[in-house]
Amino acid sequence: SNANGEFVKFADGTLLCFQSFTVGAGTAISNTFGTTSGVGYRSSDSAWTFPAAFFANPFCSGSPTGRYDHGGASVHLSNVSKTSAVPRAWFYALGDYAVDLFAFGRWR
């Protein structure tokens, strides 16, 4: 492990990376009628530098955890590269949320 999370390298070239952190869901999302009523909130884009570099772009996934681990919460990971990803989280209420991230790929 290091400051960017935890990782496991396997002899067959498989690499798994994990990270947990807190995001603030503070930006209201408008619905199709132009109002934010009952729609939800998103976090700002964050940067996750993987704790170990991949050989090629990995598969990434994220999941909210803790007090709001349900209710339509999700995590979108965009701009994935061999060394980093940009997560953005969506939630149904304002506040800070714990998020777990996972990346799976090859290190060689």
N, C-alpha and C positions, 0 to 999 in steps of 0.2 A: 504494500500500500504506500501511497504518498499523498501529498496535499490535494491531488486531483481525484482521489478515490482509491478503489481497490481493483486489483486485476489478478487473473490467473492465466498463465501461459502453459499450454500442454505441448508435449513432445511432438504431436502430430501437426503442429502449427496453429491450432485453435487458440484464440485469445478471447477472454471474457473480461469486460470492464464494468464496474459498478460505481455509483455515486449517489449520495443522498444530500439534498440541500433544501433550503427554504426560499420560496419565491413569494412576492407580494402581489396578490391579485387586486389591482386598483384601477384598471382601465375598463370603463363600462363598454359593453358591446351592444350596438344598436340592432334591433330586429328589423324585419322587412318593412315595418310600418314607420321606421325612423325614430323609434323611441327605445329607451333602455329598460323599460318596465318589464320585469320578469324574465329577462334574457340571460344575464350573467356578466362575468368579468373575466379579464385575462391579465396575465402577468406581462411584463416587458420581456423582450428577447433577452436571454442570458447566454453566456458562453460556457460550455463545458469542454475543457481540454482533457482528453482522455489520459488516464494515468500511465498508459503505455500506447505506443503508436501501432497502428494496424498496417498491414502490407497493402491492402486495398480498402476502399470505403466499406465500413461495416454496416450491419443491420442494427438499428437503434430502436429502443422502446422506452416509454416512460409511464409512470403511474403515480397518482397522488396517494399519499398515505396519511395516517393520523386522523385528526378530527373530522375531516371532510373527504373521506376516501370513497364516497359514493355520490349519487345525485347528479350524474352526468359529467362529472369532472373527467378531464382527459389531458394528455400531454402530447404536443405536436413537436417533432424534432425535424428541423429543416437545415439546410446548408451543412450536411454531414460530409466530413472529409476524413482522411486517414488519421488525423490528429485531434479533431474537435467536432462538436455538433452545437447547434443553436436551438435550445428548447424554448418553447412558449407554452404556458399552461392556461387552460380554461377552467373556470369554476362557476358555481351558481351563487356565490356570495362574496362580498368584500373580505379581505383579510390576508394573513400570511398562511401559506400552505407548505407542508412537507412534500417533497417530490423525490421519488426514486428513479434513477436512470440506469439503463442497461445497454451495453453494446456488445455485439457478437460478431466475430470475424476471424481473420487469419493474421498472424504476426510474421509469417514467412511463407 
